[in-house]
Amino acid sequence: MSKRYTLPPTVYLLSFTIFSLVTAEFMVAGMMPALADAFSVSIAQVGNLIAFYALGMALGGPPVIMLLLVRRVSNKHALVGLLVLYVLAAALAAAAPTYPVMLIARCLMGISSAACIGLCLTICAALVPVDARGRAISVVLAGLMLAPVAGVPLMAWLEQHFGWRASGWLIVVMASLCTLLAATRIPRVEPGSEPALSQQWATLNRRSLWAAYLTSGLIIGATFAAFSYCAPILIDAAGLQPRHLAPLLALYGIANLLGNYVVGRIADRYTMPALGWGLAMLVVSLSGFALAGDRLWLNIGFFIMLGLTGVALNPAMVARVMKAAEPTALVNILHTSVITGGLAVGSWAGGAVIEAGYGLRAPLWVGAGIALVGLVSLWRPFVVRREAEVCV
């Protein structure tokens, strides 16, 4: 029996980097009242601090990567440089004297964050053999899963005991540590050794790549159409006691980690089945959640089931993209932008149906509908794959 491949330690460094970036993205949700008081703004304006971070990720990341490719900067040097920019922006946010300064700092953090996540995935893919990419990516993306479970609660605890600026400065410390480790631990690569921008741009002509992007956007859109409004749904519609929400969210996060682990183990060999069954499970969990009524145990069961799929399908989503095209920095950053765009559109759609008067559970039906479209989007790739196997 052949010995199981051992992932290099650098993979875990990349996971910690993504953990730090995603924690910073969502930590605002746990300290909204404090930030509203500090800057004398509304809760909705504080929410824009998350939206502008996401906007920076979706729109700013690809141009930055293309500029670095034009300058023929190596992936390692690009990651270290962008992490330095992130540290400076995070320090500006932690010391922000006014709301507009905080808004600008968060937007800069989003731009550098998107590019860093794309580079982390690209560097990870280059570090391991092709048949180990799915497992390595699942480890890197575990940082994304851990951020809501451990990072965001930690930041909320710091804010409650030492003020919101303490949380901001901890992000600076974490990002600085990631920068130092990336500079010293990531293998040295000569500048210009990565494919040129024209070569990476040419890979974007593949229909299979855009099909993979579409499915990824639909998966994340479906998930966040529902998850963005899980608190009012569970408390006001299902009858959950507010004090039980935090432990339930922790269970949801654990379900995410478990799902990510399982999908990561099968993503390389069974990419399309993992996506297909995962999307089917997403449709069932969201539909069941929407129909659960006032039976609290049923609501909780379908909510945990939601945690096992959705975001947990990330390793299969990334594996499909990497099979459709060489996992260059441009390919990965566009994937990150599509995922971020799906998150924004899904959250907006869920809120729109509530505003239209369709009730608190309406976002669950929106999510189920988007997931069903995602399942349909797999039909043609699945048929093509089956035909290819028959021909062989």
N, C-alpha and C positions, 0 to 999 in steps of 0.2 A: 504494500500500500504506500503511495507517495505521501511525503510529508506535506502537511497543510501549509500554504504560503503565509508567512508572518508579515503583517503590514509594517512599514517603516514608521519610526516614532514621529516623523514629520507630519504624517497624516493626522495624528492627534493634535499637533500644534495648529493645523489648519482648522480642525474642529473647534478648538478653543477660540480661534480668531472669529469664526462665524458666530459662536456663542456670544462673544462680546458685542459684535455688531448688531445682532438681532435683539439682544437685551436692551441696548441703547435705543433701538427703534421703537420698542413697545413699552418701555418703562414709564413713559408719560401717562399711560392709561392708569397706572397705580398711584399717581400723585396729582391728579387733575385739580382737586380743590386747593391744594397748597400752591400750585402754579397760578391758578386763577387769582388767589389772594395776593400773591407776591407781585404780580404784574397788573393787578386791577383790571382783569379782562374776564369775559364770559367763559363758561365751560366749553362752548362751541369753538371759541377762539383757541383755547388750549388744545382742543381736538385737531386744529389745523397744524399743530406742531408735529403730529403723526402724519397728517396728509402731506405736508410739505417735504417731510423726510421721504415718504413713498414717492412723491412727485420727482424729487431729485434722483431717486433710484431708477425710476422708469424712463426718465427723459435725459438725465445727465450721464448715466453710465456708458452707453454705447459711444457717444462722441469722444469721451475721455479715452476709451480703449482704442478707438481708431486713430486718435492723435498719437498715442504711445506707439502704435504699430507703424505709423508713418515715420516716426523718429527712430524706429528699430530698437526700442528699449526691451530688454529681456523681461520675461514674466516675473522673475525674482525681484529685479530692480524696480519694476513697475509696482509690484505689491508693496515693497518696502516704502517707496516714495508716496504711494497713495495712503498707506497707514500713517505716515508722518503728517500728511494733510488732514487725515481723520483726527489725529491727536490734537492738532492745532484747532480744528473746528470744534471738537468736543470741549477743549479748554475754554474757548470763546463762549460756548453754550453754558458751561458751568459757572462762568463769571459774568454772564450777560446782565447788564444793568437795566435793560428795557426789553419789552416784548418783541419789537422789530429786530433787535440784535439776536435774540434767541431764535426767531424765525429764520433769519439768514443763516445762522450757524447750523440749525437743523437741516436746512436744504443742502448745505455744503457737506454735512455728514452723510446725507442720503446719496449724493453723487459719488463720493469716494467709497461708500459702503457697497453700492451695487457693483462697481468695478472690482473691488476687493473680493467679493463673493465669487464673481465670475473667474477671477484669477486663481482663487483657492481651488475651485473645481478643476481648472485647467492644469495647475501644478500637480494636484492629486492624481489626475489621469496619467500624467507623464511619469509619475513615481512608481507605478505598479504595472504588472502585466495586464494585458487586455482582459483576460478571464477573471481578474481580481478587481476590476474597476467598480463593479456594482457593490461589492462588500466595502471597498475603500470609501466610495462615495457615501454609503450609508453611515459610516463612522463620521465622516466630515459633516454630513447633514444632521447627525445626532446633536451637534452644537445648536442647530436651529430648533430642534425639538426641546432641548433642555432649557433654552432661554425663557419660555413662558413658565416652565415648571420651577426652575431654581433662580434664574437671573432676575426676572421681573419681581417676584416676591421679595428677594433680597433688597432690591432697590426701594421697594415700598417700605420695608422695615427700616432701612437707613433714613428714608425721608421722615418717617414718623418719629424717630429718635434723635436724629441729628440735622434734619432739614434737607430740602431738596437739593441744595448745592453739594452736599456730601455724596449723594448718589451720582451727580454729574462728575465729580472729581474721581470717584471710583472707576467710572468708565474711562476717564483719562489714564488712570494707572493701568487698567487692564489692557487698553489699546497700546500703551507704551510698551508693556511687557511683550505683547504680540509682535510689535515692531522690532524689538531687540532680538527676539527668538527667530523671527523670519529672516533677519539680516545675518544671523550667525548659524542657523540650523538648516535652512533650505539649501540644497546643493547648488553650487555655482554653475551658472549657464552663461555662455558668452553672448553678449548683446547681438541681436540680429539672427540668432540661431532658430528662432521661431518663424513659422511661415509668414511671408510678407502680407501686407494688407490686401493686395490684389488677389493673392492666392486664397486668403481667408474669405474675401468677399465672394469669390467664385463659388465657394461651397454653399452659399446661401441660395443658389439657384435650384437646389434639390427640393422637389415637392414633398418627399418623405420627411425632410427636416421641418418644413412649415406645418405638416400634418402633426408632427410630434409637438411642436410649439402650441398648436391649437388645442390639442388634448390637455396639455399641461395647464394652459390658461383656464380651460373649462373646469378642470378638477379643483383648482384653487379658488376660482370664482364661485363654484357651487358650495365649497366648504365655508368660505367667509361670508357668503350671503346669509348663511344661518348662524355661524359661530359669532359673528359680530354682535348679534342680538340675543345671545344665549342667556345672559343675566336676566333681562326682563321677561323672557319666555319662561325660564325655569321658576322665577320668583312670582311673577304676576299671573301667569297662565297655568303653571303646573302646581303652584302652591309650596315651592321649596322655601324653607326658612332662610333668610339672608345669611345667617351665621354659618350655614352649611354650604354656601356657594364656594368659598375658597377651598375647602377639602375636596369638593366635587371637581373643581377645576384642576386640582392636583391629580386626581384620578384620571381625568381626561388626558392630562399631560403624560402620565404613566402609560396610558393606552397608546398615545402617539409614539412613545419610545418603543413599546413592544411591537407595534405595527411596523415601524421603521426598521427594527431589527429583523423581523421576519421577511419583509419585502426586500431588504438589502441582501439577504441570503439567497433569494431566488431571482433577483433582478437580472443577473447576467444571462442565465439559461432560459428563463421563462418570462421575458419582458412583457410581451403582449398579453399572455394569460394573467399575469399579475395586475396589469392595468385594467383588463376586462372585468375580472372578478372584483377588483377593488372598486371600480365604478359601479358595478351592480350592487355591491354592499353599501356604497354611498347613497344610491337611490333608495334602497330599502330602509336604511337607517333614518334618512331625512323624512321619507314618507311616513314611516312608523312613528317618528317623533311628532310629526304634524297631526297624526290621528290618535295620539295617546290620551287625549282628553285630560281629565283631572286625576288620572291614576299615576301618582308620583313615581312609583317604582318602575312603571313602564317608560315614563319620560326619562328617568335616569338611565335605564338600560339602553335605550336608543341613543342617548347622548354619549355614553361610553362607547357604544358601537361606532358612532361617528368618529371618535378618537382613534379607532383602530384603522381607519381608512383616511381618505382625504389627504391631508398634509403628509401622512405616513407613506403615501405612494411616491414621495420624492425620489427615492433611489431608482425606481422603475422609470419614472419620467426622465431622469437624467441618463439612465442607461439607454433608453430609446433614442434620445438626442445624440448620444455618443455613437450609436450604431448607424444613425442616419448621416452623420458627418464627423470628420475628425474633430475632437473636442478642443478646438482652438479658443483663444480668449474671446474673439468676436462671437463665435457660436454660443459660448456659455453666457456671455453678458447679455446677449439678446434673449436667451432663455430666461435669465433672471428678470429682465425687463417685462417679458410677457407674463411671467408669474406675478410680478408686482402689479401689472395692469389688471390681471384677472382678479387679484385681491381687491383692488380699488373699485372695479366695476361691480363685482359681486356684493361688496358692502353697500355701495350706492343703490343697487337694485333692491336689496333687502330693506333698506330704509325707505325707498320710494313707495313700496307697496304698503308699508305701515302708514306713511304720510297720506296715502290715498284712501285710507280707512278700511283696509282689508283685514286688520287685526294683527296681533302680535305673532301669530303662527304663520302668517303669510310668507315671511322670508324662508321658512322651511320648505314651502312648496316651490318658491323660486329656486332654491338650491337644488331640490329634487329634479326640477325641470332642466336646469343647466347640466346636472350630472347625467341625465338621460341623453342630452345632446352629446355630451362627452362620450358616452357609451356608443352612440350611433357613429361618432367620428372614428371609432376603431374598426368599423365594419370593412371598409375597403382595404386598409392595411392588413387586416386579418385574412381576408380572402386572397389577396396577392401573395401573402406569406404561405398560405396553404397550397396555392397553385404551384409556387416555387418548390415546395417540398415534394409534391406529387411528381413534378418533372424530374427531380433528382432521383 
